[in-house]
Amino acid sequence: MFHVVFEGPDGSGKTTQAQLYAKKMRKLGWKVIELHQPGSTAVGQALRKVAKGEYGVPVKQAQFYITVAEHCEFLEYLCMLYKKYKKNKKVCIVQDRHSAVSGWAYQVCGNNTDRDEWLSIYSRLSTQYADVTPNCIFIMLPQNFDTIIRRMKSRGTKRDHYEQTNFLKLVYAGYSSYNELENVIPSRIVTYRFHDSASIASIESDLWTEIEYCRELL
């Protein structure tokens, strides 16, 4: 079994590439488990509604701790999957987002919450759930900031402060500074940078090569 995470700002193409990768693996006969963070647990589903503004916009500190609670529940769920499938070599977990990174970008950098507290909490969780990450490949999909804004507008994204350019600039800077999370996220990180004119198919092909190379190192 192995585990691949696709991460990056909204509009970076992570969800599209995660879905394409999962589809290809299924065609090759793998059992694919697709996870979304937040979204794959009860707390995660509630957090998605909070992020979309369905309950209004809670105070920043509340958002901070809701995100932490979601990550705790998600890690427990991930542990269950690892125990169930660890001996099965034809199982692949494909994850869209990792809250240790997206939370850093949106909550710490975007909302300007306490970074020291965030790093302390997530470092403890990373140590506590160390068995969950050894077979994880982490794909970062950063994009040109102007391209991200253009894609979000083309999709009709309207999420209160989430579409404010200044907020998104802080989020984008947060993704660019993920090296500060070395004690929080898996060590096998591939930062894939591509030209704005690159096609979805060419990115998919390049990522396939990168992931296969990483799998050989596991």
C-alpha positions as CSV (number, residue, x, y, z in Angstrom):
1,M,0.0,0.0,0.0
2,F,1.1,3.5,-0.6
3,H,-0.4,7.0,-0.1
4,V,-0.1,10.1,-2.3
5,V,-1.2,13.6,-1.3
6,F,-2.0,16.4,-3.8
7,E,-1.7,19.8,-2.2
8,G,-1.7,23.4,-3.4
9,P,-3.8,26.6,-3.3
10,D,-7.3,26.8,-4.7
11,G,-7.0,26.9,-8.5
12,S,-3.7,25.0,-8.6
13,G,-5.2,21.9,-10.2
14,K,-4.7,19.6,-7.3
15,T,-8.2,18.2,-7.3
16,T,-8.2,17.6,-11.1
17,Q,-4.8,15.8,-10.9
18,A,-5.8,13.7,-7.8
19,Q,-9.0,12.5,-9.7
20,L,-7.0,11.8,-12.9
21,Y,-4.4,9.8,-10.9
22,A,-7.0,7.8,-9.0
23,K,-8.8,7.0,-12.3
24,K,-5.6,5.8,-13.9
25,M,-4.7,3.6,-10.9
26,R,-8.1,2.0,-11.0
27,K,-7.7,1.1,-14.7
28,L,-4.4,-0.6,-13.7
29,G,-6.3,-2.8,-11.2
30,W,-5.5,-1.0,-8.0
31,K,-8.0,-0.5,-5.2
32,V,-8.1,3.3,-4.8
33,I,-9.3,5.0,-1.7
34,E,-10.0,8.7,-2.4
35,L,-9.8,11.0,0.6
36,H,-10.5,14.7,1.0
37,Q,-9.3,16.9,3.8
38,P,-11.5,18.4,5.0
39,G,-14.4,16.2,4.0
40,S,-13.7,12.5,4.7
41,T,-14.9,12.6,8.3
42,A,-17.9,14.0,10.1
43,V,-15.9,17.0,11.5
44,G,-14.3,17.4,8.1
45,Q,-17.8,17.7,6.4
46,A,-18.8,20.3,9.0
47,L,-15.5,22.2,8.4
48,R,-16.2,22.4,4.7
49,K,-19.6,24.0,5.4
50,V,-17.8,26.5,7.7
51,A,-15.2,27.3,5.0
52,K,-18.0,27.9,2.5
53,G,-19.7,30.4,4.9
54,E,-22.8,28.3,5.5
55,Y,-22.8,29.2,9.2
56,G,-21.4,32.7,8.7
57,V,-17.7,33.4,9.3
58,P,-16.6,32.3,12.8
59,V,-13.9,34.1,14.6
60,K,-10.3,33.2,13.5
61,Q,-9.5,31.4,16.7
62,A,-12.5,29.2,16.3
63,Q,-11.5,28.3,12.7
64,F,-8.1,27.5,14.0
65,Y,-9.3,24.9,16.5
66,I,-12.0,23.4,14.2
67,T,-9.2,22.7,11.7
68,V,-7.1,21.1,14.5
69,A,-10.1,18.9,15.5
70,E,-10.7,17.9,12.0
71,H,-7.1,16.8,11.5
72,C,-7.2,14.7,14.7
73,E,-10.3,12.8,13.5
74,F,-8.8,12.4,10.1
75,L,-5.6,10.9,11.4
76,E,-7.6,8.4,13.4
77,Y,-9.5,7.4,10.2
78,L,-6.2,7.2,8.3
79,C,-4.8,4.9,11.0
80,M,-7.7,2.6,10.6
81,L,-7.1,2.4,6.8
82,Y,-3.4,1.7,7.3
83,K,-4.1,-1.1,9.7
84,K,-6.7,-2.6,7.4
85,Y,-4.7,-2.5,4.2
86,K,-1.0,-2.3,5.2
87,K,-0.3,-5.8,3.9
88,N,-2.1,-5.2,0.6
89,K,0.4,-4.1,-2.1
90,K,-2.3,-3.1,-4.5
91,V,-4.0,-0.5,-2.4
92,C,-3.5,3.2,-3.1
93,I,-4.8,6.1,-1.0
94,V,-5.2,9.3,-3.0
95,Q,-5.7,12.4,-0.8
96,D,-6.8,15.8,-1.9
97,R,-5.3,18.4,0.6
98,H,-3.5,17.9,3.8
99,S,-4.7,20.2,6.6
100,A,-1.2,20.5,8.1
101,V,-0.3,22.4,5.0
102,S,-3.6,24.0,3.9
103,G,-4.3,24.9,7.5
104,W,-0.9,26.6,7.7
105,A,-1.6,28.5,4.5
106,Y,-5.2,29.5,5.3
107,Q,-5.3,29.7,9.1
108,V,-1.8,30.7,10.1
109,C,-0.7,32.8,7.1
110,G,-4.1,33.9,5.8
111,N,-5.9,34.5,9.1
112,N,-2.7,35.5,11.0
113,T,-3.3,33.1,13.9
114,D,-0.6,31.9,16.2
115,R,2.1,30.1,14.2
116,D,4.0,28.9,17.2
117,E,0.9,27.2,18.6
118,W,0.1,25.7,15.2
119,L,3.6,24.3,14.8
120,S,3.5,22.9,18.4
121,I,0.2,21.2,18.0
122,Y,0.8,19.7,14.6
123,S,4.4,18.6,15.5
124,R,2.9,16.7,18.4
125,L,0.3,15.1,16.2
126,S,2.9,14.2,13.6
127,T,4.9,12.4,16.3
128,Q,1.9,10.7,17.8
129,Y,0.7,9.4,14.4
130,A,4.2,8.8,12.9
131,D,3.1,5.3,11.6
132,V,0.6,7.0,9.3
133,T,3.2,8.8,7.1
134,P,6.1,6.4,6.2
135,N,4.6,5.5,2.8
136,C,3.3,8.9,1.9
137,I,4.3,10.9,-1.2
138,F,3.5,14.6,-1.0
139,I,2.9,16.5,-4.3
140,M,2.9,20.3,-4.1
141,L,1.2,22.1,-7.0
142,P,2.0,25.8,-6.6
143,Q,0.8,28.0,-9.4
144,N,1.3,31.6,-10.6
145,F,-0.8,33.8,-8.3
146,D,-2.4,35.7,-11.2
147,T,-3.3,32.3,-12.8
148,I,-4.9,31.2,-9.5
149,I,-7.1,34.3,-9.3
150,R,-8.1,34.0,-12.9
151,R,-9.1,30.3,-12.4
152,M,-11.1,31.1,-9.3
153,K,-13.0,33.9,-11.0
154,S,-13.7,31.7,-14.1
155,R,-15.2,29.1,-11.7
156,G,-17.4,31.7,-10.1
157,T,-15.9,31.3,-6.7
158,K,-17.6,33.5,-4.2
159,R,-16.7,32.8,-0.6
160,D,-16.7,36.1,1.4
161,H,-13.1,36.8,2.5
162,Y,-11.7,33.9,0.6
163,E,-11.9,35.7,-2.7
164,Q,-10.3,38.9,-1.3
165,T,-7.1,39.3,-3.2
166,N,-5.0,40.4,-0.1
167,F,-6.2,37.3,1.8
168,L,-5.3,35.0,-1.1
169,K,-1.9,36.6,-1.4
170,L,-1.2,35.7,2.2
171,V,-2.4,32.2,1.6
172,Y,-0.3,31.8,-1.5
173,A,2.8,33.0,0.5
174,G,1.9,30.4,3.1
175,Y,2.0,27.6,0.5
176,S,5.4,29.0,-0.7
177,S,6.8,28.7,2.9
178,Y,5.8,25.1,3.6
179,N,9.5,24.4,4.3
180,E,8.8,25.7,7.8
181,L,6.7,22.5,8.3
182,E,9.5,20.0,8.1
183,N,8.5,18.4,11.4
184,V,4.8,18.3,10.5
185,I,4.5,16.8,7.0
186,P,6.1,13.7,5.3
187,S,9.7,14.0,4.1
188,R,9.1,12.8,0.6
189,I,7.9,16.0,-1.0
190,V,7.9,16.7,-4.7
191,T,7.3,20.4,-5.6
192,Y,6.0,20.3,-9.2
193,R,6.3,23.6,-11.0
194,F,4.8,23.9,-14.5
195,H,4.3,26.7,-17.0
196,D,1.0,28.4,-17.1
197,S,0.5,27.1,-20.6
198,A,1.0,23.5,-19.7
199,S,-2.0,21.3,-20.6
200,I,-3.8,19.1,-18.0
201,A,-2.6,16.0,-19.9
202,S,1.0,17.0,-19.9
203,I,0.9,17.8,-16.1
204,E,-0.8,14.5,-15.5
205,S,2.0,12.7,-17.4
206,D,4.8,14.5,-15.6
207,L,3.2,13.8,-12.2
208,W,2.8,10.1,-13.0
209,T,6.6,9.9,-13.7
210,E,7.4,11.8,-10.5
211,I,5.2,9.6,-8.4
212,E,6.5,6.4,-9.9
213,Y,10.0,7.5,-9.2
214,C,9.1,8.3,-5.5
215,R,7.4,4.9,-5.2
216,E,10.6,3.2,-6.1
217,L,12.3,4.9,-3.1
218,L,9.7,3.8,-0.6
